[in-house]
Amino acid sequence: MDQLSAIRVFCKVVELQSFTRAAQQLELSVAMVSKQIGLLEQHLNARLLMRTTRRVSVTEAGHLYYERCHAILAELEQANALISDHGRQPSGRIRISVPMDFGNLKVAPLLAEFNRRYPDIQLDLEYSDRLVALVEENFDLALRIGTLADSSLIARPLAQVTLLTCAAPDYLARHGTPTHPEQLAEHNCLLYTLSDPQWLYRRQGHSYHIRPKGVMRANTGRALALAASQGMGIIMQPLFIVEDYLAKGELVPLLEEFQLPALTLNLVYPHRHFLPGRVKCFVDYMEDCFKH
């Protein structure tokens, strides 16, 4: 038995919780994956995985073994990467998930300069607001705004994202300007479908949880900002989406004396002891761009 190969197979099955998906990513047959796991368990004289027709679960011994083996594989991969990258330009493909609006407005303009610096790195970007599963879907990293639900990921904060409530002067002229969050119940609010349905405001220790209603919902903030600029209603959106409309006077900020939740732009990647050279180049570049 090639124990190192068997350990790689075991770790992939644990991470994907599937013999079939592990076989696909490793380009092996399901039978070969099952055989490797069986040989490893026989060698260790311990049950590592419990397999049923529906799911794969990890035993207590399997959890302990995975934690140690995962660290060993990471160190080995780091050593390999250090040697292969030594003395040459970083190369290879990076698969990245970026939020749709933020990606188009703020990330896309930065990619040409990255390409000039690292011409041998290929970027494979998915512009989407869906929460991708980094390991299962084979992403190297993701940019995410807001609270991170998956504590197994490493997160590098890049910048703070400011939220604003705004509307068009034309809308306010027709419907009046709210001076308190509770007055939003009397207004037409345009809602972002992928965020919390409540709008939270704070002032002087008091919190106001508002459930706005309106005639439009959308999964892209840019569509909501355009609709608001045309007088359809009130929006709560990040500054990077509405800043051009504010500069042109097509939107104006509202309820500025109230505080809105602070959001953080994070760069996240799977829990590893190292980053491949090509991925580290992108991480460092993003940090440099957003922290200056």
C-alpha positions in Angstrom: 0.0 0.0 0.0 1.2 3.5 -0.8 0.3 5.1 2.5 0.8 8.6 1.4 -1.6 8.2 -1.5 -4.1 6.5 0.8 -3.9 9.4 3.2 -4.6 11.9 0.4 -7.7 9.9 -0.6 -8.8 9.7 3.0 -8.5 13.5 3.5 -10.4 14.2 0.3 -13.2 11.9 1.3 -13.5 13.6 4.7 -13.4 17.1 3.2 -16.1 16.3 0.6 -18.0 13.8 2.7 -18.4 11.7 -0.4 -16.6 8.8 -2.0 -18.0 9.8 -5.3 -17.0 13.4 -5.3 -13.6 12.5 -3.9 -13.1 10.1 -6.8 -14.1 12.7 -9.3 -11.7 15.3 -8.0 -8.8 12.8 -7.7 -9.6 11.3 -11.1 -10.0 7.8 -9.6 -12.8 5.2 -9.7 -15.1 5.0 -6.7 -13.9 1.4 -6.3 -10.3 2.5 -6.1 -11.2 5.2 -3.5 -13.0 2.6 -1.4 -10.1 0.2 -1.7 -7.6 2.8 -0.6 -9.7 3.6 2.5 -10.0 -0.1 3.3 -6.3 -0.7 3.1 -5.6 2.3 5.3 -8.1 1.2 7.9 -6.6 -2.3 7.8 -3.1 -0.9 8.2 -4.1 1.2 11.2 -6.4 -1.5 12.6 -9.1 1.2 13.1 -12.3 2.3 11.6 -11.9 5.8 10.1 -15.2 6.3 8.2 -18.7 5.0 8.5 -20.3 4.7 5.1 -24.1 4.3 4.4 -26.0 4.5 1.1 -26.7 8.2 1.9 -23.8 9.7 3.6 -20.2 9.3 4.9 -19.5 10.1 8.6 -16.1 10.3 10.3 -15.4 8.3 13.4 -13.7 9.7 16.4 -10.5 8.0 15.4 -11.0 9.3 11.9 -11.3 12.9 13.2 -8.0 12.5 15.1 -6.2 11.0 12.1 -7.6 13.6 9.7 -6.4 16.5 11.8 -2.8 15.2 11.9 -2.7 14.0 8.3 -4.2 17.2 7.0 -1.4 19.2 8.7 1.2 16.8 7.3 -0.1 17.0 3.8 -0.2 20.8 4.1 3.5 20.9 5.2 4.5 18.5 2.4 2.6 20.6 -0.2 4.3 23.7 1.1 7.7 22.2 0.8 6.9 21.1 -2.7 5.6 24.5 -3.6 8.7 26.3 -2.2 11.0 24.2 -4.3 8.9 24.4 -7.5 8.4 28.1 -7.1 12.0 28.8 -6.2 13.7 31.1 -8.7 10.8 31.3 -11.1 7.7 33.5 -11.7 4.5 32.2 -10.0 2.3 30.4 -12.4 -0.9 28.3 -12.6 -4.6 28.8 -12.2 -6.4 30.5 -9.3 -10.2 29.9 -8.9 -11.8 32.8 -7.1 -15.4 33.6 -6.1 -16.2 37.4 -5.9 -19.5 39.1 -5.1 -21.3 40.2 -8.2 -21.6 44.0 -7.8 -18.4 44.4 -5.7 -16.5 42.2 -8.2 -17.6 44.2 -11.2 -17.1 47.6 -9.7 -14.0 47.2 -7.5 -12.2 43.9 -8.4 -12.4 43.8 -12.2 -10.6 47.2 -12.6 -7.6 45.7 -10.6 -7.1 42.6 -12.7 -5.1 44.1 -15.6 -2.4 45.4 -13.3 -2.2 42.0 -11.6 -1.8 40.3 -15.0 1.0 42.7 -15.9 2.8 41.7 -12.7 2.1 38.0 -12.9 1.6 37.1 -16.6 1.9 33.4 -16.0 -1.0 33.2 -13.5 -4.5 32.4 -14.9 -7.5 33.8 -13.1 -10.8 31.9 -13.1 -13.4 34.2 -11.5 -17.0 33.5 -10.6 -19.0 36.7 -10.2 -21.9 35.7 -8.0 -23.5 36.4 -4.6 -24.0 32.8 -3.8 -22.0 31.4 -0.9 -19.7 28.9 -2.6 -18.3 25.9 -0.7 -14.6 26.5 -1.2 -13.3 23.0 -0.6 -16.2 21.1 -2.2 -16.2 23.3 -5.3 -12.5 23.5 -5.6 -12.1 27.3 -5.1 -8.8 28.6 -3.9 -10.2 31.7 -2.3 -13.2 34.1 -2.1 -14.0 37.7 -1.4 -16.9 38.0 1.0 -18.7 40.9 2.6 -20.4 40.6 6.0 -20.5 37.9 8.7 -18.6 34.7 8.0 -20.6 31.6 8.9 -17.9 29.0 8.3 -15.4 29.2 11.1 -13.1 26.6 9.4 -12.0 29.2 6.9 -9.1 31.6 7.3 -10.3 35.2 6.9 -8.1 38.2 6.1 -10.0 41.5 6.6 -9.3 43.9 3.7 -11.6 46.9 4.3 -14.7 48.2 6.0 -17.8 48.5 3.9 -20.1 51.5 4.7 -23.9 51.1 4.3 -26.1 54.0 3.4 -29.8 54.6 3.3 -30.7 56.8 0.3 -33.3 57.9 -2.2 -33.7 60.2 -5.1 -34.6 63.9 -4.5 -37.6 63.4 -6.8 -39.0 60.6 -4.6 -38.5 62.6 -1.4 -40.2 65.6 -3.0 -43.3 63.4 -3.7 -43.3 61.3 -0.5 -41.5 63.3 2.1 -38.1 62.7 3.8 -38.1 60.2 6.7 -36.4 61.6 9.8 -36.6 58.4 11.9 -36.3 54.7 10.9 -39.8 53.9 12.1 -41.1 56.2 9.4 -39.8 53.9 6.7 -43.0 51.8 7.2 -44.8 54.7 5.4 -42.4 54.5 2.4 -41.7 52.2 -0.6 -38.4 50.5 0.1 -36.5 48.5 -2.5 -35.1 45.3 -1.0 -32.0 43.2 -1.6 -33.1 39.6 -1.5 -29.8 38.1 -0.2 -29.5 40.1 3.0 -31.3 40.2 6.3 -34.9 41.3 5.7 -34.5 43.7 8.7 -32.8 47.0 8.5 -31.0 47.8 11.8 -30.4 51.3 13.0 -28.8 52.5 16.2 -28.6 55.8 18.0 -27.6 56.7 21.6 -27.8 53.1 22.8 -31.2 52.4 21.2 -31.7 49.9 18.4 -34.5 50.0 15.8 -35.3 46.8 13.8 -37.2 47.8 10.7 -38.9 45.4 8.3 -39.3 47.5 5.2 -41.7 46.7 2.4 -41.9 47.8 -1.2 -42.7 47.1 -4.8 -39.3 45.7 -5.8 -36.9 43.1 -4.7 -33.6 42.1 -6.5 -30.5 40.0 -6.0 -28.2 42.8 -7.3 -27.7 46.1 -5.6 -26.9 47.9 -8.8 -30.4 47.3 -10.1 -31.8 48.6 -6.8 -29.6 51.7 -7.0 -30.7 52.4 -10.6 -34.4 52.0 -9.6 -33.9 54.3 -6.6 -32.2 57.0 -8.7 -35.2 57.0 -11.0 -37.5 57.7 -8.0 -38.9 54.3 -7.3 -38.1 54.2 -3.5 -35.6 54.1 -0.7 -32.7 51.7 -0.6 -30.0 50.6 1.9 -26.9 49.7 0.0 -23.1 49.8 0.3 -21.3 53.0 -0.5 -19.4 51.4 -3.4 -22.7 50.8 -5.2 -24.3 54.2 -4.7 -21.3 56.5 -4.7 -21.6 57.5 -8.4 -25.3 58.4 -7.9 -24.5 60.4 -4.8 -21.7 62.3 -6.6 -24.2 63.3 -9.4 -27.0 64.2 -7.0 -29.2 61.4 -8.3 -29.4 59.9 -4.8 -29.1 61.6 -1.4 -28.3 60.0 2.0 -31.0 59.7 4.6 -31.1 59.1 8.4 -27.4 60.0 8.7 -27.6 60.5 12.5 -28.4 56.8 12.9 -25.7 54.2 12.8 -25.9 51.2 10.4 -24.2 47.8 10.9 -20.5 47.7 10.0 -19.6 45.3 7.3 -16.2 43.9 6.6 -14.7 42.8 3.3 -12.8 39.6 3.9 -10.6 37.5 1.7 -11.2 33.9 2.8 -9.5 30.6 1.9 -9.6 27.0 3.3 -7.7 26.3 6.5 -4.2 25.6 5.5 -0.8 26.1 7.0 0.4 27.8 3.8 -0.8 29.3 0.5 0.6 28.2 -2.9 2.8 30.9 -4.3 0.3 32.0 -7.0 -2.5 32.3 -4.5 -0.3 34.2 -2.1 0.5 36.7 -4.9 -3.2 37.4 -5.4 -3.8 37.7 -1.6 -1.0 40.1 -1.1 -2.0 42.1 -4.2 -5.6 42.5 -2.9 -4.4 43.5 0.5 -2.2 46.2 -1.0 -5.0 47.5 -3.2 -7.7 47.8 -0.5 -5.5 48.9 2.5 -4.2 52.0 0.7 
